[in-house]
Amino acid sequence: MAFDDDKLFKKGLPIRRAVLGAEYVDASMAKADDFMMAFQRITTSWAWGMAWGDPTLNRKTRSIINLAMLTALGKIPEVKLHVKGALANGVTVDEIRATLSHAAAYCGIPAALDAFKAAHEVLLAEGAIKPKPEKPARKPKAAPKAVVAPKKVAAAKPAAAKPKTKK
């Protein structure tokens, strides 16, 4: 059974392209055969036409919600995709960090750690954050110099005392 609602599809496609990037969406559509095109239409119509097309929430808020839900579900490839979309929707790096931190409290540290790593990868790739500068390599310490025992020097003999003369 194929889902076909042209009105929702036409509403959702430009939203999907704006959030996820036209290249990504166009490539997904282009490589879809008849079997997968049914899913592309469902996704574009329901998720993008109906859910994202509802004007009650703005795109920034939806992106934050998506990051939290995808973290909870452990859908890391989708986290990566939606971090990029969140940036396009005006979500700041600090807001992404806060969203994933909040998700950690409710979804667990392992789920949030995976999401943090995924987000970090995307944020670096997008130039939203800079990599941690590498510490300059320490110069290897020079090998200690060989300790050479000092040569024994014969102790100087005290000079013979001069006899005291009476004046």
C-alpha positions as CSV (number, residue, x, y, z in Angstrom):
1,M,0.0,0.0,0.0
2,A,1.5,3.3,-1.0
3,F,0.8,6.5,0.7
4,D,0.1,9.4,-1.6
5,D,-1.0,12.8,-0.4
6,D,0.2,15.3,-2.9
7,K,-0.9,18.3,-0.8
8,L,1.1,17.3,2.2
9,F,4.0,16.1,0.1
10,K,4.2,19.4,-1.7
11,K,4.0,21.2,1.6
12,G,6.7,19.0,3.2
13,L,9.3,18.9,0.4
14,P,10.5,22.5,0.7
15,I,10.6,22.3,4.5
16,R,12.6,19.1,4.3
17,R,15.0,20.6,1.8
18,A,15.4,23.7,3.9
19,V,16.1,21.8,7.1
20,L,18.2,18.9,5.9
21,G,19.8,20.4,2.9
22,A,18.6,20.2,-0.7
23,E,21.5,18.0,-1.8
24,Y,20.7,15.4,0.9
25,V,17.0,15.3,0.1
26,D,17.4,15.4,-3.6
27,A,20.0,12.5,-3.4
28,S,17.6,10.5,-1.2
29,M,14.8,10.9,-3.7
30,A,17.0,10.2,-6.7
31,K,18.4,6.9,-5.4
32,A,15.0,5.7,-4.2
33,D,13.5,2.8,-6.3
34,D,9.7,2.2,-6.3
35,F,9.9,0.4,-3.0
36,M,11.9,3.1,-1.2
37,M,10.0,5.9,-2.9
38,A,6.9,4.9,-0.9
39,F,8.9,5.6,2.3
40,Q,10.2,8.9,0.9
41,R,6.7,10.0,0.2
42,I,5.5,9.0,3.7
43,T,8.4,10.7,5.4
44,T,8.0,13.9,3.3
45,S,4.2,14.0,3.7
46,W,3.8,13.0,7.4
47,A,7.0,14.2,9.1
48,W,7.7,17.2,7.0
49,G,4.3,18.2,5.6
50,M,2.1,17.5,8.6
51,A,4.4,17.7,11.7
52,W,7.0,20.2,10.6
53,G,4.3,22.1,8.5
54,D,2.3,22.8,11.7
55,P,2.9,26.5,12.4
56,T,2.4,26.1,16.2
57,L,6.1,25.4,16.9
58,N,8.9,27.1,15.1
59,R,11.7,25.2,13.3
60,K,14.3,25.9,16.0
61,T,12.1,24.4,18.7
62,R,11.3,21.4,16.5
63,S,15.1,20.9,15.9
64,I,15.7,20.9,19.7
65,I,12.9,18.4,20.3
66,N,14.2,16.2,17.5
67,L,17.7,16.1,19.0
68,A,16.3,15.0,22.3
69,M,14.0,12.4,20.9
70,L,16.6,11.0,18.5
71,T,19.1,10.8,21.4
72,A,16.5,8.9,23.5
73,L,16.0,6.5,20.6
74,G,19.7,6.0,20.0
75,K,19.3,7.0,16.3
76,I,22.8,8.3,15.9
77,P,22.8,8.7,12.1
78,E,19.6,10.8,12.5
79,V,21.2,12.8,15.3
80,K,24.0,13.7,12.9
81,L,21.6,14.7,10.2
82,H,19.5,16.8,12.6
83,V,22.4,18.5,14.2
84,K,23.2,19.9,10.8
85,G,19.5,20.8,10.4
86,A,19.5,22.4,13.9
87,L,22.3,24.7,12.9
88,A,20.3,25.7,9.7
89,N,17.3,26.4,11.9
90,G,19.3,28.8,14.2
91,V,20.0,26.4,17.1
92,T,23.3,27.5,18.7
93,V,26.1,25.2,19.7
94,D,25.4,26.0,23.3
95,E,21.7,25.1,22.8
96,I,22.7,21.8,21.2
97,R,25.0,21.1,24.1
98,A,22.3,21.9,26.6
99,T,19.7,19.8,24.8
100,L,22.0,16.7,24.8
101,S,22.9,17.4,28.4
102,H,19.2,17.5,29.3
103,A,18.6,14.3,27.4
104,A,21.4,12.6,29.5
105,A,19.3,13.2,32.6
106,Y,16.3,11.5,31.2
107,C,17.7,9.0,28.6
108,G,20.9,8.0,30.3
109,I,24.5,8.8,29.9
110,P,25.4,6.1,27.3
111,A,22.7,7.4,24.9
112,A,23.7,11.0,25.4
113,L,27.4,10.2,25.0
114,D,26.7,8.7,21.6
115,A,24.7,11.8,20.7
116,F,27.4,14.1,22.0
117,K,30.1,12.3,19.9
118,A,27.9,12.5,16.8
119,A,27.1,16.1,17.4
120,H,30.7,16.9,18.0
121,E,31.7,15.3,14.6
122,V,29.1,17.3,12.7
123,L,29.9,20.6,14.5
124,L,33.5,20.2,13.7
125,A,32.7,19.4,10.0
126,E,30.4,22.4,9.8
127,G,33.0,24.7,11.3
128,A,30.6,25.5,14.2
129,I,33.3,24.6,16.7
130,K,37.1,24.5,16.5
131,P,39.1,21.4,17.3
132,K,41.0,21.5,20.5
133,P,44.5,22.8,19.8
134,E,47.1,20.1,20.1
135,K,49.8,20.7,22.7
136,P,53.2,21.2,21.1
137,A,55.2,18.0,21.3
138,R,57.6,18.0,24.1
139,K,61.2,17.8,23.2
140,P,62.6,14.6,24.5
141,K,64.8,15.2,27.5
142,A,68.4,14.9,26.7
143,A,70.0,11.8,28.0
144,P,71.7,12.6,31.3
145,K,75.4,13.3,30.9
146,A,77.6,10.6,32.1
147,V,78.8,11.3,35.5
148,V,82.6,11.1,35.6
149,A,84.2,10.8,39.0
150,P,86.5,13.7,39.6
151,K,90.2,12.9,39.5
152,K,91.7,12.7,42.9
153,V,94.0,15.5,43.5
154,A,96.7,15.0,46.1
155,A,96.0,17.2,49.0
156,A,98.4,20.0,49.3
157,K,100.8,19.5,52.2
158,P,100.8,22.4,54.6
159,A,103.9,24.5,54.4
160,A,106.3,23.8,57.1
161,A,106.0,26.3,59.9
162,K,108.8,28.8,60.1
163,P,110.5,28.8,63.4
164,K,109.6,31.8,65.4
165,T,112.4,34.1,66.0
166,K,112.7,36.4,69.0
167,K,113.2,40.0,68.3
